[in-house]
């Protein structure tokens, strides 16, 4: 059972890292699951309770920011409510039509389409789309950092 849980923890870490760049997979929660599985296997010794609470908080914050940052990027670059909802619709359509990277492309196209629908000039619409794109990339980087930290501690505790 210990070997199975250790392998499952390692697989969870791998899925966590992949999930940071592939939309639709929650990367940091999978990485955190890997830490928990290794803790169970090792009798809760490799990681202190404070460390696990800190990693849980990091996971929650980064996951929340991953949803907030595209909207914040859109707002920062002048997107209207129509552009924001266009980005959300574009994310969903892109994810279904061109998984997994259609989510990012769809968000950009949706934001631009929403802004054009709202009557903005092409330049302003593209600027809002760029803001969404920057927000998505920033969220991806934060997830990679968080999952990378958890993977580092997982590997260190494993060996």
N, C-alpha and C positions, 0 to 999 in steps of 0.2 A: 504493500500500500504506500509505503514511503517513497519508493522509486516512482510509482505512478504519479503521486502528488508533486514530486520534484520535477518530473518531466512536464506535467501539466502546468506547473508554475513557470518553467522555462518557455513553454509554448505561449503562455499568457503574456510573458514579457515580449516575445517576438511579435505577437498580434498587437500588443500595445505600441510598439515602435512603428509597425506598419500602419496602424490606425491613426498615427499622427499625420501622415501624409495622404492617406486614402480616406476621402470623405465617407461618412456613414458608419465608420467604425470608431468607437469611443476609445482612443488610445490610452490616455492616462488611467481610466478605471481598470483596463485590462492589466496595465503595469502594476497598479496597486494590488490587484487580485494575485498577481505573481508573488508579491511580497508577503501577502497573507498566507498563501499556500506554503511558501518556504518556512514561514514562522510556525505553521501547524506541524510540518514535518520535523522541524528542529526543536519542538517543545517550547516554542515562544522565546527561545534564547537569542537568536541572532539579532533581533531588533527590540529595542526598548519600547514600552508602551508610548512614551513621549514621541519617539521617532515615528511610530505608526500613526499616531494622531496627527503629527505634522505632515506626513505624507498623505493622509486622508484629506486634510485641509487643503494641501497643495492641489490634490486631484480635483476637489470640489471647485476651488477658485479658478483653476485653469480651464476646467470644463465649462464653467459659467462664462468665463471671458471668451471662450471660443464661439459662443453664441452671440455675445454682446459686441465683440470687436468689428465684425462686418457692418453692423448697424452704426457703430460709432464712426467707423471710417467713412461710411456714406454721409453721415451728418457733417463730419468735419470737412468734407469736400463738397458740401452744398446740396446734398440730395434732399428732395422733398419727401413727403409721406408717400406719394405715388411712386417715387423712385425706390423707396425702401421696400414697399410691398411688391413692386416689380422684381426687386432682387430676391425676395423670399420666394415668389412664384417661380422665378428663373432657377433658383437652387433646386426646388422640387422637380421641375420639369427636366432640368439638366441631370439630376441624379437618376431619374427614371429612364431618360432617353440615352444618355451617354455615361453610364457608370464607369468608374467612380469619379473621374475628373470633370464630368459634366456639371457637377455641383458648383465648382469654382467658375467655370465658363458661363454657366447658366445664371449665376448671381450677377456677373458683370453685364451680360446681355439683358437680363431682366431689369437691372437698374437703369441702364441706358434707355431701354424701351419705355420704362415707366416715366422717365424724365421727358422723353420725346412726346409721350402721350399727354403729359401735363403741360406741354407747350413750350418747354425750354429749348434753347438753341442747341445744336449738335455739340458744340464745344462744352457747354455746361453739362449736358447729358453724359458725355464721355468722361468728364471730370468726376461726376458722381459715381459712374461705373468703376473708375480707377480707385476711388475711395473704398468701395466695397472690396475690390481685389486686394488692396493693401491690407484691409482689415482681416480678410481671410488668410492671407499670408502671415500676418502677425500672430493670429491665433494658432496657425500651424507651427510656427517657430516656438511659441510658448509651450505647446503640447510636446514638441520634441525635446525641449529642455527638461520638462518635468519627467517625461518617460525615460529620458537618458539618465537622469539622476537616479531614478528608481532602479533602472537596469544595472547601473554601476554598483549600487548597494546589494542588489540581488546576486550578481556575479561574485562580488567580494565575499558575501556570506556563504555562497555555495562552495567556494574553494577555500 
